[in-house]
Amino acid sequence: MNDERREGSAVATDSTREYLTFTLGDEEYGIDILKVQEIRGYDAVTKIANSPDFIKGVINMRGVIVPIIDMRLKFHLGQVDYNEFTVVIILNISGRIVGLVVDGVSDVIALHGNQVQPAPEFGSVLDTAYIDGLATLDERMIIMVDIEKLMTSQEMGLVDQTHLVTA
Amino acid sequence: MTIDMSQFYQVFFEEAGENLAAMESLLLELDVDAPDLETLNAIFRAAHSIKGGAGTFGFSDMAGMTHVLESLLDRLRKQELVPTVEMVDAFLQAGDVLKSQLQAHQEGEEYEDPRVAEVSEHLERLAHSDEVGPESAPPVASDAPAAVVSWRIMFAPTAIGQGTPAERQALHEALSELGTIEELAGADADHCVWQLATAAGPGAIEEILAFVCEPSQVRLEPADSQSAPETDEEAYGFFVEVSGTGDAPPAAEQSSDQDDPGYGFFADAPGAENRSEDQDSLQAEDADQDQEPVQVQESTGYGFFLNAPGAETALDQEHEGFGLFGGSPGMERVGAVVKQERLDDEFGYGLFNPAPGFPEPRADDEAEPSARSTTAAPPANSTSERASRTGAAASKRPATADSSIRVSVEKVDQLINLVGELVITHAMLAESASGLDPVIYEHITGGLSNLERNSRDLQQAVMSIRMMPISFVFNRFPRVVRDTAASLGKKVTLKLVGEDTELDKGLIERMADPLNHLVRNSIDHGIEGPEARLAAGKPETGEIVLRASHRGGSVVVEVSDDGAGLNREKLLAKAAKQGIPMPDNASDKDVWQLIFHAGFSTAERVTDISGRGVGMDVVRRNIEDMNGRVEVDSSAGRGTHITIRLPLTLAILDGLSVRMGSEIFILPLTVIQESIQPCAEQFKTVVGKGRVAQINNEYLPLVSLHDAFSSGQPAPDPLDGILVIVETNEGRAAVLVDELVAQHQVVIKSLETNYRKVEGVSGATIMGDGRVALILDVDALVRLNRRTG
């Protein structure tokens, strides 16, 4: 198994892409690693008034004010507690920097395009617009998230929509 | 040259802008009755630099304009003409046209305006106003490399079968083989005037014209760019035939009459070869125009000069050479005037133009005879030789003398950010080290305090990069005052005080509009007409003073005039008419504040300068956007005094940190009026909901941070909190906070970079412990409170 994975990451040809996987509760998610700037621990955030509860607030990351989103609150998954093991993934999405709070970061995997199958429709139960597809790795299901689409969506309220038009 | 010039456009735009500004301020400085030759020269050089740059980059409209401008200036600085107010006005107009042209090019457009032709015609008329002046036999070529024989070609394109633009273009190209050609007027098909600067005689031009038409249908006349036509003809004849030596003495004498005989020689020496040299100087001019902005060919250019005689010695004689050169009008003060290196450079080139094409001996031979016939013969030789040294010396200056660099503001801001980080990092380190025993860890605490000092110094030094003297804004006002006063028929002088006061570049740019409004208002409404002033026992000429100074942590800019002052009764009547509520016995201060109301104007009539009632409203808003404040003070008959108080920089804010629950917020110090410990009787409600606080017999809307920012925590007893009275644009309000923490200078960061605008918050900052604190926007907070409360 390990061999396979190593081989996969070594031969990162044009059809394979690397993903960072993280866990939220019992589910495993994957995001494009090129969007990830760094991974850091969770420290004190400054709350922002009148914002949705999943926006924890802003932190100072080397002089840059970065909003922090708790994906567990957003997706209603996992136990929401903050301790020294809480991980924040700092993303750089077309120049904007955002931090995601997740339960844990598991791995970097390389996936072939054909290893990802489209997610089934859930109808009104679940909006699959931000889900690229599902992949299987070591018999685990990984949910591929189009993180850029998600983060710039109106639903997240991270970006002034007027900004988006100009950006 | 296949170099893509467009990459250097920005450099040209910036430089041309600077040169135009310098030219304008020099023009305004110029005393028409006693013209200062050095000022004239400085103006000329500014114009010439613009022309050179514009030509290189192919902005022919600008080059054409400056060319005409230069022609007149050239005659002025040679003292062939006496400057008049009319000329100064024409120059200023030309400057305006150039500015518009420059702006158009910056936006990638062509500037089309009938004004261009009008102004240039006006200038030309002025330049030739003394056609028959007896002493108008000037040296033909001066130190400017643009000394060429110009021919004016006038024809009617339709008459000669050159009606279509394509045909004209072909003719244009054919003629441009002889030299540089420019179209003075040629937009319409009826009448075309081209100016051809060439070394070829009229025969050559006629020959080309003969290909397309009867020579008789084309009028050809000399129109030298540097001097009047006849003079040019004379000089031309003289130098070509070498028989007209009789003409030389007047020229030489005239030049020796001037402050410095050397000048005459310089003018004579190259001028002697004027005819045959034109071709060379044209080429040389082209070449150095290429070099100038590009700068890559510097070394080649220099090597070129090395071959010239005297170049070896030039290295150590740089100063002497320069000094000698300085004798020629204006050169000593070059340093004090504009863009000296560039200009020296040009002078150097200009002088040197003959050198490559003409071996020194020959130049000497020719210079000597003509010099001998004058009274100042002996120094002729050495002068021309030293001149060459000067040329070499001057041409090598740019390599060493460039003492400033252009850096984009983003880079500076990045530096400021990084230094801010350093300060914060230090604060964190210091906090961690504070638990250590100072005796055992003495070196750590020592190092930390060193680090602190160094990083604070560094922060200040970096901040100072953004600082610019306020003269950048002030300098435009002599012109504004002059024009506005003239159009209103008033006499006004402007006094600038404290132009060296430095403040943030961002603020400087945003100061321009408000100040403009204030100054124009002062002239229009404040300063009375000359008769009214005399009647009031005041001097005929009014005075406006612009004063800038540092006061505490802020910059104070004052605009005062000695005019009529504000009229209290008139203001109150107007307020009543517009339904603005005023207390019965309003204080003067409240009355003066009325002028900042939108749509409030006491002017009897609306002029193009002011009176629409938008100005002062905008002024106040602009200044408040910069976290500043405006105050008005006035006394009837004595004048008005407007004080603008601004923070030193946009990047830093003086703030009071307040606590709400576990969060820290920053309140800008400029909005805080007072803070008080409330007592229970002060809290009142209106209809059970709207909460107000009673402060000194006034009911102010109460904004509780807990409620406004729905902190989720139970609101503490308001009696344990502190009421901060703030000034908002809707009047005063009371903000209830848990605790006042400390006063800070904070670095403002935008929340919108990575997030979005948050209501009630104008930005964020990073506190000493590395945490983020939000900066409150009290205006928005009051609005927010109205909705939620």
Chai-1 contact restraints between the chains, C-beta under 6 A:
chainA,res_idxA,chainB,res_idxB,connection_type,confidence,min_distance_angstrom,max_distance_angstrom,comment,restraint_id
A,A44,B,R771,contact,1.0,0.0,6.0,A-B,restraint_1
A,T46,B,V772,contact,1.0,0.0,6.0,A-B,restraint_2
A,I48,B,V758,contact,1.0,0.0,6.0,A-B,restraint_3
A,A49,B,F709,contact,1.0,0.0,6.0,A-B,restraint_4
A,V58,B,V772,contact,1.0,0.0,6.0,A-B,restraint_5
A,N60,B,I766,contact,1.0,0.0,6.0,A-B,restraint_6
A,N60,B,G770,contact,1.0,0.0,6.0,A-B,restraint_7
A,N60,B,V772,contact,1.0,0.0,6.0,A-B,restraint_8
A,R62,B,E421,contact,1.0,0.0,6.0,A-B,restraint_9
A,G63,B,N417,contact,1.0,0.0,6.0,A-B,restraint_10
A,G63,B,G420,contact,1.0,0.0,6.0,A-B,restraint_11
A,G63,B,E421,contact,1.0,0.0,6.0,A-B,restraint_12
A,I65,B,K749,contact,1.0,0.0,6.0,A-B,restraint_13
A,I65,B,L751,contact,1.0,0.0,6.0,A-B,restraint_14
A,I65,B,A764,contact,1.0,0.0,6.0,A-B,restraint_15
A,I65,B,V772,contact,1.0,0.0,6.0,A-B,restraint_16
A,V66,B,N754,contact,1.0,0.0,6.0,A-B,restraint_17
A,P67,B,N754,contact,1.0,0.0,6.0,A-B,restraint_18
A,P67,B,Y755,contact,1.0,0.0,6.0,A-B,restraint_19
A,R96,B,N754,contact,1.0,0.0,6.0,A-B,restraint_20
A,I97,B,N754,contact,1.0,0.0,6.0,A-B,restraint_21
A,V159,B,R756,contact,1.0,0.0,6.0,A-B,restraint_22
A,D160,B,R756,contact,1.0,0.0,6.0,A-B,restraint_23
